[in-house]
Amino acid sequence: MPYLTPFQDELPIPETVCPVEDDRDACFLSIAARCKDVKLHSDLPATPVWSYQRAEGQVVRAGVGDTFLGPTVEVRRADVVTVAWKNEIPKDATLPYEVIKVNSTDINLVPQNLPGRWDAIPLEQDTVRKQAHNLHAALVTHLHGGRTQADYDGWPDNTRLSDQVAHYTYHNDQASTMLWYHDHAMHLTRLNVYAGLAGAWLIRDEEEAALELPQGDYELPLIIQDRNLDVDDDGNFTGALLHKAEVNGGEGPAEFFGPYTLVNGRIWPRVDVQATLYRLRLLNGSNARTYRLIFLDENGQNLNARVWQIGSDQGLLQNKVSLPETGLVLVPSERVDLLLDFSAVEGSVYLWNTADAPFGNDDKARPHADAITQELLNLIADPSVTAEVVEAQNADRRRLFPQVMRFDVGAPPKVVSAMLPTDPLRAARPQPVVDAHTNIRLMALVEQPPPDSTEPDATTMLDFWEFVPLSQEPVPDDAEIVTFKFPHPATGEMQTQQCWKAATRFYDRVNWFIHLDTTEVWYIVNLSGDSHPIHVHLVDFSVTQRFNYLWNHRDPNDPTSPSFDPVEFRLMQIEAITPVDIDPNVIGAPKDTVRVDPGQMVGITLTFAPYPGRYMYHCHILEHEDHDMMRPIVVVPKWVPHHDHA
């Protein structure tokens, strides 16, 4: 297996751009998707990628190094900005990497842990691989977390081909936070984002400015992603990316998990920091991988208690929260805003990942603190042996290289630095009213076996089962009816609601018509074996409840109980039972993505404003999203009739 030296390369920082004013005093940006060659590591040949690049805009902070990530866009709250999203990828250009599946049944080998195409399903037997060979750039950009009018939200079917442009207007009328923009094309999101199409979007406001947080060189955007690499017949890196999934007759993880961790587009980088307070803006931009992050000093001691989280997906927390020593869990598309004072640390600080993949938030899969320390000490002593040690211990957990990046601490700055802010960080925000009249919606996340597992490229995928109460409209004769039992979010009294399964795929009928400016509670039940990040467009929300549940009176958290299989079992009942603690950094946090763990039923409270239109919710594991784990919703004014759909 070819070897790359960790912490050899400097952390790239994408340039920061602001809109410019046109001749009508309107704010304008132009960002183009282009082909590019970039170094992911100094020991690799150049890698062909697709990349968002500034076409028009004012540079307010020069970038450091080279990266495939798009420029960081910085705007003020309520700035109305029109962006020309240009597709400048040549018409004859195809996807700049191979898309393969491996059908490996050897439990001692984990194909995704290794670079190269060995044991790949042949091209003629792999439908997706054949399609990817002829895939051209059909692109549409979504501003994730933006309160955006529906026409500009990046509906997945509204793609632009080569030499075409989409003009999207963003009002940015929301609290200061870090959003991100990425491709959102139907059936292609996982491939286009993997090719490189992503970037950060910062909204600033007076509330944030009053905290006098670290800024400029002391504010670091850190976009974490995983990738795999191709090799030639001699086992040497070619520089090309490789999208590799495992199938195993439909039993392997259809999601992409790569062994190489990139931060800002560079594999295991390092950054020089001064001995002072820094603001770290983290985004999990991976297709499917969840991270459980720990900061370690060079002796392997856990520093998480010294790291403060001050913000979440949709802005500042009311009070700062120290990171759990067991690790900060970050699912795909989640963002966190952190403060770390390097003046209390000598030498280097390492960012370490302890999460297995696929991730299920299982305590038994979390490495012990002593094992984490030993991993780091092994890496410092001899980086080339780390993978062997981890592979021997965690062959099936796809955590071949736990290192993420390194911070090298230098002298204090010569100027007065920022101070850790006192609580509260912001004023309390009005809480949505949840009462006996609040509409409650129910859905389930279900693992769907392939229709024919004997096919070489058979792949297990996930569905949303979307439910509609029997009382709301005529029910088909063949409808699958499920009884839900759950505590009412306002009163806590147990409710029983009978529903029918009304949709499972993206293009099934629209069921959920939601009144503008109303608050709802959604209960999301995870019937699968892995955690899922669920993202709702247009809104921010609060995670208000977590429960264990029973399905058909069976306990999914009981290892002796069978897992739910929609082929073997018909779902008859879901009953919420014992409450589960919400993570301290999630309580009251403004969110747009929620982690739903196996065996759990999660309640979120959402207010749909300020725009009507057609939006969606979906799993942000991109391999799931691309295979229809996504559903449309329609937000309508209360006075618009919509045929009695709820």
C-alpha positions in Angstrom: 0.0 0.0 0.0 1.5 3.4 -1.0 2.2 5.8 1.9 1.6 9.5 2.4 3.3 11.4 5.2 0.8 13.2 7.5 1.2 16.9 8.5 3.6 17.5 5.7 1.6 20.2 3.9 0.4 23.6 5.1 -3.4 24.1 5.6 -4.9 25.9 2.6 -7.3 28.7 3.3 -9.8 29.5 0.5 -9.9 33.2 -0.5 -12.7 35.2 1.1 -14.9 37.3 -1.3 -17.6 39.9 -0.9 -20.2 40.9 -3.5 -19.6 43.9 -5.6 -22.1 46.6 -6.5 -23.3 46.8 -10.1 -24.4 50.0 -11.8 -27.8 49.7 -10.1 -26.3 49.5 -6.6 -27.2 45.9 -6.4 -24.9 43.4 -4.7 -23.6 40.8 -7.2 -21.2 37.8 -7.3 -20.3 35.5 -10.1 -19.0 32.0 -9.3 -18.0 29.6 -12.0 -17.7 25.8 -11.9 -14.5 24.9 -13.8 -12.1 22.1 -14.3 -8.9 22.3 -12.3 -5.8 20.4 -11.3 -4.8 20.6 -7.7 -2.4 19.0 -5.3 -4.1 17.1 -2.4 -0.7 16.3 -0.9 2.8 17.3 -1.9 3.8 13.7 -2.6 0.9 13.2 -5.0 0.7 14.0 -8.7 -1.9 16.7 -9.5 -5.5 15.7 -9.1 -8.1 16.7 -11.7 -11.3 18.1 -10.0 -14.3 20.3 -10.6 -14.1 23.5 -8.6 -16.1 26.6 -7.9 -14.0 29.7 -8.6 -14.5 33.4 -8.3 -15.5 35.0 -11.6 -16.6 38.4 -10.2 -16.3 39.6 -6.6 -14.1 41.5 -4.3 -11.4 39.6 -2.5 -11.3 40.7 1.2 -8.9 38.0 2.4 -6.4 36.4 0.2 -6.2 32.7 0.1 -3.3 30.6 1.4 -2.1 27.7 -0.9 -4.2 26.0 -3.5 -7.5 24.1 -3.0 -10.4 22.7 -5.0 -12.9 24.4 -2.5 -14.8 27.4 -3.7 -14.2 30.9 -2.3 -15.6 31.7 1.1 -18.4 34.1 0.5 -18.8 36.8 3.3 -22.0 38.9 3.5 -23.7 41.1 6.1 -27.1 40.1 7.5 -29.9 41.3 5.2 -27.6 42.0 2.2 -29.5 41.1 -0.9 -27.0 39.3 -3.1 -27.5 37.9 -6.6 -25.1 35.2 -7.6 -24.5 34.1 -11.2 -23.7 30.4 -10.9 -21.9 29.6 -14.1 -21.2 26.1 -15.5 -17.9 26.6 -17.3 -17.0 22.9 -17.3 -16.4 22.1 -21.0 -19.2 20.2 -22.8 -17.0 17.3 -23.6 -15.5 16.9 -20.1 -16.6 13.9 -18.1 -16.4 13.1 -14.4 -12.8 13.4 -13.4 -12.5 10.1 -11.6 -13.7 6.5 -11.6 -16.8 5.3 -9.7 -16.5 1.6 -8.7 -18.1 -1.0 -6.5 -16.2 -3.9 -4.9 -18.0 -7.1 -4.0 -15.7 -8.4 -1.3 -16.8 -11.1 1.2 -13.5 -11.5 3.0 -14.2 -10.1 6.5 -10.5 -9.5 7.0 -10.3 -7.1 4.1 -12.1 -3.8 3.9 -11.9 -2.5 0.3 -12.7 1.0 1.3 -9.7 1.2 3.5 -7.3 0.8 0.6 -6.6 2.9 -2.5 -7.0 1.5 -6.0 -9.5 -0.5 -8.0 -8.5 -4.0 -7.0 -11.3 -6.5 -7.1 -13.7 -4.0 -8.6 -16.8 -5.2 -10.3 -16.1 -5.1 -14.1 -17.3 -2.2 -16.1 -19.8 -4.3 -18.1 -21.4 -5.6 -14.8 -21.6 -2.3 -13.0 -24.5 0.0 -14.2 -23.4 3.0 -12.2 -19.8 2.7 -13.3 -20.9 2.6 -17.0 -23.1 5.7 -16.5 -20.3 7.6 -14.7 -18.0 7.0 -17.7 -20.2 9.2 -19.8 -21.3 11.7 -17.2 -21.1 15.3 -18.1 -21.5 18.3 -15.8 -25.2 19.0 -15.0 -25.1 21.3 -12.0 -27.4 23.2 -9.6 -26.2 25.0 -6.5 -27.9 24.9 -3.1 -27.1 27.3 -0.3 -27.3 24.9 2.6 -29.0 26.5 5.6 -30.1 29.6 3.7 -33.6 31.0 4.1 -34.0 31.2 0.4 -36.9 31.7 -1.9 -38.0 28.5 -3.5 -36.9 29.5 -7.0 -33.3 30.0 -5.8 -33.1 27.1 -3.4 -31.4 24.7 -5.9 -34.2 22.3 -6.8 -32.4 19.2 -7.9 -34.0 18.9 -11.3 -33.2 22.5 -12.3 -29.7 21.8 -13.6 -27.5 24.0 -15.8 -25.4 22.4 -18.5 -22.1 23.6 -19.9 -22.1 27.3 -20.8 -25.4 27.9 -19.0 -26.0 30.2 -16.0 -28.4 30.4 -13.1 -29.0 33.7 -11.4 -30.0 33.2 -7.8 -30.9 35.9 -5.3 -30.2 35.4 -1.6 -31.6 37.8 1.1 -29.4 36.6 3.9 -31.9 37.8 6.4 -30.9 35.4 9.2 -28.5 35.4 12.2 -24.8 35.3 11.7 -23.5 31.8 11.0 -21.6 29.7 8.5 -23.6 28.2 5.7 -22.2 26.3 2.8 -22.9 26.0 -0.9 -22.7 22.8 -2.8 -24.0 21.0 -5.9 -27.5 19.5 -5.5 -28.3 17.9 -8.8 -30.7 15.0 -8.9 -29.0 11.6 -8.7 -25.6 13.4 -9.1 -25.1 15.3 -5.8 -22.7 12.7 -4.4 -20.6 12.7 -7.5 -20.5 16.4 -8.2 -19.7 17.3 -4.5 -17.0 14.5 -4.5 -15.5 16.1 -7.6 -15.0 19.2 -5.5 -18.1 21.5 -5.8 -18.4 23.0 -2.4 -17.6 26.2 -0.5 -18.4 28.2 2.7 -20.7 31.1 3.1 -20.4 33.4 6.1 -23.2 35.8 7.4 -22.0 38.5 9.8 -24.2 40.7 12.1 -24.0 43.1 15.0 -24.7 40.5 17.6 -21.6 38.5 16.5 -19.5 41.7 16.2 -20.4 42.7 19.8 -18.6 39.6 21.1 -15.2 40.7 19.6 -14.4 37.2 18.6 -11.1 36.3 16.9 -11.0 37.4 13.3 -8.8 37.5 10.2 -5.9 35.1 10.6 -7.3 34.0 13.9 -10.5 32.7 12.4 -10.0 29.4 10.5 -12.6 27.8 8.3 -12.0 24.0 8.4 -13.9 22.0 5.9 -13.4 18.3 6.6 -13.9 15.7 3.9 -12.8 12.1 3.1 -11.5 10.8 -0.2 -9.9 7.7 -1.8 -7.2 7.7 -4.4 -6.5 5.6 -7.5 -3.3 3.8 -8.2 -1.6 2.4 -11.4 -0.8 -1.2 -12.1 2.4 -0.9 -10.1 0.6 0.4 -7.0 1.7 4.0 -7.3 -0.7 6.9 -6.8 -1.9 8.4 -10.1 -3.3 11.6 -8.3 -6.8 10.8 -9.5 -9.7 10.5 -7.0 -11.6 7.2 -6.7 -15.2 6.8 -5.5 -15.3 3.3 -4.1 -18.3 1.6 -2.5 -18.8 -2.0 -1.2 -21.8 -4.1 -2.1 -21.3 -7.7 -1.0 -24.6 -9.0 -2.5 -26.4 -5.9 -1.2 -25.0 -6.2 2.3 -22.0 -3.8 2.1 -22.2 -0.1 2.9 -23.4 1.6 -0.3 -22.1 4.9 1.2 -18.7 6.2 0.3 -16.0 6.1 3.1 -12.5 7.1 2.1 -9.3 6.4 4.1 -7.8 9.9 3.5 -9.0 12.9 5.5 -8.8 16.3 3.9 -9.1 19.6 5.6 -9.7 22.5 3.2 -8.8 20.2 0.3 -5.4 18.9 1.7 -4.7 15.5 3.2 -3.8 15.7 6.9 -2.4 19.3 6.8 -0.7 21.3 9.5 -1.2 25.0 10.4 1.0 27.3 12.4 -0.9 29.1 15.2 0.1 31.6 17.8 -0.3 31.1 21.5 -3.7 32.8 21.7 -7.4 32.4 21.2 -8.6 31.1 17.8 -12.0 30.7 16.3 -12.4 27.4 14.3 -15.4 27.1 11.9 -15.8 23.4 11.3 -18.0 21.8 8.6 -18.4 18.1 7.9 -18.4 18.3 4.1 -18.0 14.5 3.6 -20.4 12.5 1.5 -21.3 10.0 4.3 -18.7 9.9 7.0 -19.5 11.0 10.5 -16.6 12.3 12.7 -16.2 12.1 16.5 -13.5 14.7 17.1 -11.0 15.0 19.9 -8.3 17.5 20.4 -5.1 15.9 21.8 -1.8 17.4 23.0 1.4 15.8 21.9 1.3 13.5 24.9 -2.1 12.2 23.9 -4.0 14.0 26.6 -7.6 15.0 25.8 -8.0 18.8 25.5 -11.8 18.8 24.7 -12.7 20.3 28.0 -10.7 23.4 27.0 -12.5 23.8 23.7 -15.7 25.9 23.7 -18.5 25.6 21.3 -20.2 28.9 20.7 -22.3 28.2 17.6 -24.2 25.6 15.6 -25.6 25.2 12.1 -27.8 28.3 12.3 -25.8 30.6 14.5 -24.7 31.4 18.0 -25.6 29.3 21.0 -27.1 31.3 23.9 -24.3 30.0 26.2 -21.0 28.4 25.3 -20.5 24.7 25.9 -17.3 22.8 26.4 -16.8 19.8 24.1 -17.4 16.4 25.6 -14.3 14.4 26.4 -15.8 11.5 24.5 -15.7 13.5 21.3 -17.6 16.1 19.3 -20.0 14.2 16.9 -20.3 15.9 13.6 -22.5 14.3 10.9 -22.4 15.3 7.3 -23.4 18.9 6.7 -23.3 19.9 10.4 -21.3 23.0 11.3 -19.9 24.0 14.7 -18.3 27.3 15.8 -15.4 26.6 18.3 -13.0 28.7 20.4 -9.6 27.2 21.4 -7.0 29.1 23.4 -3.6 27.7 22.3 -1.8 29.8 24.9 -2.4 26.9 27.4 -0.7 24.3 25.2 2.9 23.7 24.3 4.1 22.1 21.2 1.4 20.7 18.9 -2.3 20.0 19.1 -3.8 17.1 17.0 -7.3 16.8 15.8 -8.3 13.1 16.0 -11.3 11.1 14.7 -12.6 8.2 16.8 -15.8 7.4 14.8 -16.4 4.2 13.0 -18.0 4.0 9.6 -20.9 3.5 9.0 -21.6 5.3 12.2 -24.3 4.2 14.7 -23.2 6.1 17.9 -22.6 2.8 19.6 -20.6 3.2 22.8 -19.1 -0.3 22.3 -17.5 0.9 19.0 -15.8 4.0 20.6 -12.1 3.4 21.3 -10.9 3.7 24.9 -9.0 6.8 25.9 -5.8 4.8 26.4 -6.1 3.3 22.9 -6.5 6.8 21.4 -3.4 8.0 23.3 -1.5 5.0 22.0 -2.6 5.7 18.4 -1.2 9.2 18.6 2.1 8.1 20.2 2.5 5.5 17.6 1.9 8.1 14.9 4.5 10.5 16.4 7.0 7.7 16.7 6.5 6.3 13.2 3.7 7.5 11.0 4.0 4.5 8.7 2.9 2.0 11.4 -0.3 3.8 12.5 -2.5 2.3 9.8 -1.2 -1.2 10.6 -2.1 -0.8 14.3 -5.5 0.6 13.6 -6.3 -1.9 10.9 -5.4 -4.8 13.2 -7.8 -3.5 15.9 -10.6 -2.1 13.7 -10.6 -4.0 10.5 -14.3 -3.4 9.8 -14.7 0.1 11.2 -13.1 2.0 8.3 -11.0 4.3 10.5 -7.7 3.4 8.9 -6.1 6.8 9.6 -7.5 8.5 12.7 -5.5 11.7 12.2 -7.3 14.8 10.8 -4.8 17.7 11.1 -2.2 19.2 13.4 -1.9 22.7 14.9 1.7 23.8 15.7 1.8 26.3 18.5 4.2 29.2 18.4 4.8 32.4 20.3 2.0 34.7 21.5 0.9 37.5 19.2 2.5 40.9 19.6 -0.9 42.6 19.6 -3.8 42.3 22.1 -5.7 39.2 21.3 -9.4 38.4 21.6 -10.8 37.1 25.0 -13.1 34.3 25.7 -16.6 35.9 25.7 -18.8 35.7 28.7 -22.3 34.3 28.7 -24.9 34.9 27.4 -23.5 35.1 23.9 -26.7 36.4 22.5 -30.2 37.5 23.6 -32.8 34.9 24.1 -34.8 34.2 20.9 -38.6 33.9 20.9 -39.5 30.2 21.2 -42.2 28.8 18.9 -45.5 28.0 20.5 -46.3 24.3 20.7 -49.8 23.6 22.0 -52.6 21.1 21.6 -53.3 22.4 18.0 -49.7 22.1 16.7 -49.6 19.8 13.7 -47.5 16.7 14.2 -45.9 14.7 11.3 -44.4 11.3 11.3 -41.8 9.6 9.2 -39.5 6.6 9.3 -36.0 5.8 7.9 -36.0 2.3 6.5 -33.3 0.2 5.0 -34.5 -1.3 1.8 -32.8 -4.5 0.5 -32.1 -4.6 -3.3 -34.8 -6.2 -5.4 -32.3 -8.8 -6.6 -29.3 -9.4 -4.4 -27.8 -11.9 -6.9 -26.8 -9.0 -9.2 -23.1 -8.2 -8.9 -23.8 -4.5 -8.3 -26.8 -5.0 -6.0 -26.9 -2.2 -3.5 -28.9 -1.7 -0.3 -30.4 1.8 0.0 -32.5 3.8 2.4 -36.1 5.1 2.0 -38.2 7.7 3.8 -41.6 6.3 4.7 -43.8 9.3 4.9 -47.1 8.9 6.9 -50.5 10.7 6.7 -53.2 10.3 9.4 -56.2 8.2 8.4 -58.5 11.1 9.5 -57.2 13.5 6.9 -58.2 12.1 3.5 -59.5 9.0 1.8 -57.2 6.0 2.3 -56.4 3.5 -0.5 -57.8 0.0 0.0 -54.3 -1.5 -0.1 -52.7 1.1 2.2 -50.2 0.0 4.9 -51.5 1.3 8.2 -49.2 1.9 11.2 -50.2 2.9 14.7 -47.9 5.5 16.4 -47.8 6.1 20.1 -45.9 9.1 21.4 -46.0 11.8 24.1 -47.7 15.0 22.9 -44.9 17.6 22.7 -47.0 20.2 24.6 -48.6 18.1 27.3 -46.5 15.0 27.6 -49.7 12.8 27.5 -49.4 9.7 25.3 -51.2 10.0 22.0 -52.2 7.3 19.6 -52.4 8.1 15.9 -53.2 5.8 13.0 -51.5 6.7 9.7 -51.0 5.1 6.3 -47.7 5.0 4.5 -48.3 7.5 1.7 -44.8 7.8 0.0 -41.4 6.3 0.0 -39.6 7.9 -2.9 -38.9 11.5 -4.1 -41.3 11.5 -7.1 -44.2 9.9 -5.2 -47.1 12.3 -4.6 -46.7 15.3 -2.4 -48.4 14.7 0.9 -47.3 17.5 3.2 -48.7 20.9 2.5 -47.6 23.2 5.3 -49.0 26.5 6.2 -46.6 29.5 6.0 -45.7 31.0 9.4 -46.9 28.0 11.3 -45.0 25.8 13.7 -45.0 22.0 13.5 -43.4 19.1 15.3 -41.9 16.2 13.3 -41.1 12.8 14.8 -38.4 10.9 12.8 -38.1 7.2 13.6 -34.9 5.4 12.6 -35.6 1.8 11.8 -32.2 1.2 10.2 -28.9 0.2 11.8 -27.0 3.4 11.2 -27.2 7.1 12.1 -28.7 9.6 9.6 -28.3 13.3 9.2 -31.7 14.8 8.3 -31.7 18.2 6.7 -34.8 20.4 6.1 -34.6 23.2 3.6 -35.8 26.8 4.3 -36.0 26.5 8.1 -34.0 26.3 11.3 -35.3 24.1 14.0 -34.7 22.9 17.6 -34.2 19.3 18.6 -36.7 19.0 21.4 -37.1 15.2 22.1 -35.3 11.9 21.8 -36.8 8.6 22.7 -36.1 4.9 22.5 -39.0 3.1 20.8 -40.5 -0.3 20.2 -41.5 -1.5 16.7 -44.2 -4.2 16.7 -43.5 -4.5 20.4 -39.8 -5.3 19.6 -36.9 -3.4 21.1 -34.4 -2.4 18.4 -31.8 -1.7 21.1 -32.0 -5.3 22.3 -29.3 -7.3 20.5 -31.4 -10.5 20.7 -34.3 -8.8 18.9 -34.4 -9.0 15.1 -33.7 -5.9 13.1 -36.6 -4.4 11.1 -36.6 -5.8 7.6 -39.5 -4.5 5.3 -39.4 -7.8 3.3 -39.7 -10.0 6.4 -41.9 -7.9 8.6 -44.9 -5.6 8.0 -44.6 -2.5 10.2 -47.7 -2.4 12.5 -46.8 -0.1 15.4 -44.2 2.4 16.6 -44.3 3.2 20.3 -42.0 5.8 22.0 -40.8 4.6 25.4 -37.9 5.9 27.4 -36.6 9.5 26.9 -32.9 9.8 25.8 -30.8 12.8 26.8 -30.2 15.4 24.1 -26.5 16.3 23.6 -25.7 19.5 25.7 -24.4 21.3 22.5 -27.7 20.6 20.8 -30.1 21.7 23.6 -31.6 25.0 22.4 -29.2 25.2 19.5 -30.4 26.6 16.2 -30.1 23.7 13.8 -30.8 22.7 10.1 -29.5 19.2 10.3 -30.3 16.6 13.0 -28.6 13.3 13.8 -31.1 10.4 14.1 -29.4 7.4 15.7 -30.5 3.8 15.4 -33.3 2.7 17.7 -34.3 6.3 18.3 -37.3 8.5 17.6 -36.3 12.2 17.4 -38.7 15.2 17.7 -37.8 18.5 16.1 -39.8 21.8 16.2 -39.9 23.8 13.0 -41.5 27.1 12.0 -41.9 27.5 8.2 -41.1 31.0 7.2 -40.6 33.4 5.5 -41.2 32.1 2.0 -43.9 29.9 0.4 -43.0 27.4 -2.3 -41.8 23.9 -3.0 -38.9 22.7 -0.7 -37.7 19.4 0.5 -36.1 17.4 3.3 -33.6 14.6 2.9 -30.9 12.5 4.4 -27.5 14.3 4.0 -25.6 11.1 3.4 -25.2 11.9 -0.3 -25.3 8.3 -1.5 -28.7 8.0 0.2 -30.0 11.4 -1.1 -29.1 10.5 -4.6 -31.0 7.3 -4.4 -34.3 9.0 -3.4 -33.9 9.4 0.4 -35.5 12.8 -0.2 -39.1 14.1 -0.1 -40.8 17.3 -1.3 -42.9 19.6 0.8 -45.0 22.6 -0.2 -45.3 25.6 2.0 -48.5 27.6 1.3 -50.2 30.7 2.8 -53.1 29.7 5.1 -55.7 31.2 2.8 -54.7 29.1 -0.3 -56.9 26.0 -0.6 -55.0 22.7 -1.2 -57.6 20.0 -1.3 -57.6 19.1 2.3 -54.1 17.7 2.4 -52.4 18.3 5.8 
